[in-house]
Amino acid sequence: MDRKSDSPHSDGGAYSSLVPPPSSLPKPILRRVRKLFWTPRRYVQLGFVLLNIWLCTEFYLFVLAAQLTSDGPLPSRPPGAEGWLPISGLMGAIDWLASGSLNPVHPAATVLFLTFLAISFLVRKAFCGWLCPIGTLSDGLAKLGRWLFMRNFLLPRWLDFPLLGLKYLILGFFLWAFYMMGAAGISSFIQSPYNQVADVKMLLFFVQLGTLGAVVLLLLTLLSIFVQGFWCRYLCPYGALLGLFSWLSPIKVRRDPASCIDCGKCAKVCPSRLPVDTKLAIISVECTGCMQCVEACPVVDCLHMGTPRWKPAPKQVAIIVAAVFIIFVITAQLSGVWQSNLTDEAYRYHIQRLGNPEYGHPGQ
């Protein structure tokens, strides 16, 4: 790993290099530091983390009741938990295009998948930078690394560049598999016993974590402490797909060279290691639209994320992200394509038979 002192994250982040530790600050300065840290993006991230905690808790209680009871109504199942099924959501979108109707097994997974695609087109890969709880966790682990070691470490370019392609290879594998399955195969998979309880199997993976799973998660956690966003940067196929859609977005981080003072602060805080300080516009699919570079720039209007004529503030981007999410969800609810058609009895039946061969992954 490259431990050079000029690492973009060796200064501890956008603000820690500019101010002393908070404990030694007078109260007015401490309030200013807190204001700098609690940006609109942080509020959106916190809100979405709390939403996911609520969804996972409600879904856990639903599954637990299905495991422990043999009849009667179950607690409410939150369809939003299907957001943790991106593969099912992508397959549902393909099936929707092929058949003309949205599958009723996990419709919310498809709705949320399309929601995040829309957000990526409108405001870059903002799902990764603003909404994804894994991305938020990665941010927190990177901050822990800076607190422990006073920096995050960077892999050398000769290793970083080929590793960047891994998530696109993984994405390509899934797309190739879907192509080989064909429309009929995808439709059959969606109706399979395995997919009908894919949400339950995802929950149980974490609740009943095995040794191999625990080792993998621990390794990814440690790597994310040392290397900011290790999973997101190198391995996440979902982020790779959203990045490709964000490349089509008219919104980009743009720099005014006339007012730029070449301080390099924008490049130092960029979590994606993009050369913001030398480009007129950032078109890279790795840009998450986090706006950390914009917030770090000391020159007013030198950097902005938008179009040449439209320069939205971070608060406006936060409103766009939240509004698109809410509009898609409410529209799906009003259209009757949000709730799964699986009844409590069907879930109870499937959950109590998860050990049977038909609930293994098709093709095993």
Secondary structure, DSSP 4 states (H G I P E B T S, - for coil): -B--TT-TTTTSSTTTTTS--GGGS-HHHHHHHHHHHS-HHHHHHHHHHHHHHHHHHHHHHHHHHHHH-SSSPPPPP-GGGGGG-HHHHHHHHHHHHHHSS--SSSHHHHHHHHHHHHHHHHHSSHIIIII-HHHHHHHHHHHHHHHHHSS--B--HHHHHHHHTHHHHHHHHHHHHHHHHHHHHHHHHHHSHHHHTHHHHHHHHHHT--HHHHHHHHHHHHHHHHSTTHHHHHT-HHHHHHHHHHTT-S-EEEE-TTT-----HHHHH-TT---TTT-SEE--TT-----HHHHH-SSTTTEEEE-SS----HHHHHHHHHHHHHHHHHHHHHHT-SS-S--HHHHHHHHTTTTSGGGSPTT-
